[in-house]
Amino acid sequence: MTAIHDLIEDWIKMRSTLQQQIKLLESGGIGVRSNALGTESTIGRIKKCIDELNSLLKEHASADRP
């Protein structure tokens, strides 16, 4: 495996984890009320992280192809 392939796999895992965290926050599944102070800003920050990971994946996807 190449280093870029390993990075891409890690970014995909991170994105998946962040998406799961958003679902938990939105549903209140982690004991945080959906309208709790800061929850919306936390979700917004996580979404920015996901957007950044998507940008990295898009930028480097061609390097991972054989």
Secondary structure, DSSP 8 states (H G I E B T S, - for coil): --HHHHHHHHHHHHHHHHHHHHHHHHHTTTS--TTSTTHHHHHHHHHHHHHHHHHHHHHHGGGG--
